[in-house]
Amino acid sequence: MTLAHAVVLQSPIYDSDRLGALVERCLSDGVGLIAISGRDAHKLEAEVDWIIIGDGSNPDRFICTSAHFDDDDQAGIEDALCIASSFGAAAGVIDRAFLLGRTWLKYRLPKA
């Protein structure tokens, strides 16, 4: 199953080695947005941006990214889900990803 057009990635991640694989999968599946929520979301967003950009020689490598954090984790995730729903509006689904250990978990959120 391909990823939805919008992915919400929960920060912090527990295996940074898996981040590159997730970003490459997002690129190959045509994901338009990676919305990152949680602690240090802005740092994780910068890592994702650098993985996407690479050496800058391929202009086709593009995904919009956003960082959402708040003192209250729930407010950050709600912000991320809100912007993701606007990107995933056509399909009506959003994938939420958690990088844990040697694998990553994906939850498909149903149409709102």
C-alpha positions in Angstrom: 0.0 0.0 0.0 1.4 3.4 -0.9 1.6 6.2 1.6 -1.1 8.9 1.8 -0.5 12.3 0.2 0.1 13.7 3.7 2.2 12.0 6.5 2.4 13.1 10.1 5.7 12.1 11.6 5.9 11.9 15.4 9.1 13.4 17.0 11.3 12.3 18.6 12.3 9.3 16.5 14.0 6.4 18.1 16.0 5.2 15.1 17.5 7.9 13.0 18.8 5.3 10.5 15.2 4.6 9.5 14.5 8.2 8.7 16.2 8.1 5.3 14.3 5.1 4.3 11.0 6.7 5.3 11.8 9.9 3.4 12.8 7.9 0.2 9.5 6.0 0.5 7.6 9.3 0.8 9.4 10.6 -2.4 8.7 7.4 -4.4 5.0 7.3 -3.2 4.4 11.0 -4.2 3.8 12.3 -0.7 3.2 16.0 -0.8 3.6 16.9 2.9 5.5 15.6 5.9 4.1 17.4 9.0 6.3 16.7 12.0 4.9 17.1 15.5 6.4 16.7 19.0 9.5 17.5 20.9 12.3 19.0 18.7 10.1 18.9 15.6 12.0 21.8 14.1 15.3 19.8 14.3 13.7 16.7 12.8 12.2 18.9 10.0 15.7 20.2 9.2 17.0 16.6 8.9 14.1 15.6 6.7 14.7 18.7 4.5 18.4 17.8 4.0 17.6 14.2 3.1 15.1 15.5 0.5 17.4 18.1 -0.9 20.5 15.9 -0.9 23.2 17.6 -3.0 20.6 19.7 -4.8 21.2 18.3 -8.2 17.7 16.8 -8.6 14.9 19.4 -8.6 12.3 16.6 -8.7 13.0 15.8 -5.1 10.5 18.0 -3.3 8.1 17.5 -0.4 6.6 20.3 1.7 7.6 20.0 5.4 6.2 21.6 8.5 7.1 21.5 12.2 4.4 21.6 14.9 5.4 21.8 18.6 3.8 23.2 21.7 4.2 22.9 25.5 1.2 20.5 25.2 2.0 17.6 22.8 -1.7 17.3 21.9 -1.8 20.8 20.6 1.2 20.1 18.4 -0.3 17.0 16.9 -3.6 18.7 16.3 -1.8 21.5 14.4 0.0 18.8 12.3 -3.2 16.9 11.6 -5.0 20.1 10.6 -2.4 21.1 8.0 -2.1 17.5 6.8 -5.9 17.3 6.3 -5.7 20.2 3.9 -3.0 18.4 1.9 -4.8 15.1 2.0 -8.2 16.6 1.3 -8.6 14.9 -2.1 -7.9 11.4 -0.8 -9.3 12.1 2.6 -6.7 10.1 4.4 -3.6 10.9 6.4 -0.8 8.5 7.4 0.7 8.9 10.9 4.2 7.4 11.2 6.3 6.5 14.2 10.0 5.4 13.8 10.6 2.8 16.4 13.6 0.6 16.7 14.4 -1.3 13.4 11.0 -0.6 12.0 8.4 2.1 11.6 4.7 2.0 12.3 2.1 3.6 10.2 -1.5 4.3 11.1 -4.0 5.4 8.5 -6.3 8.0 9.8 -9.8 7.8 8.2 -11.6 10.5 6.4 -12.7 13.3 8.8 
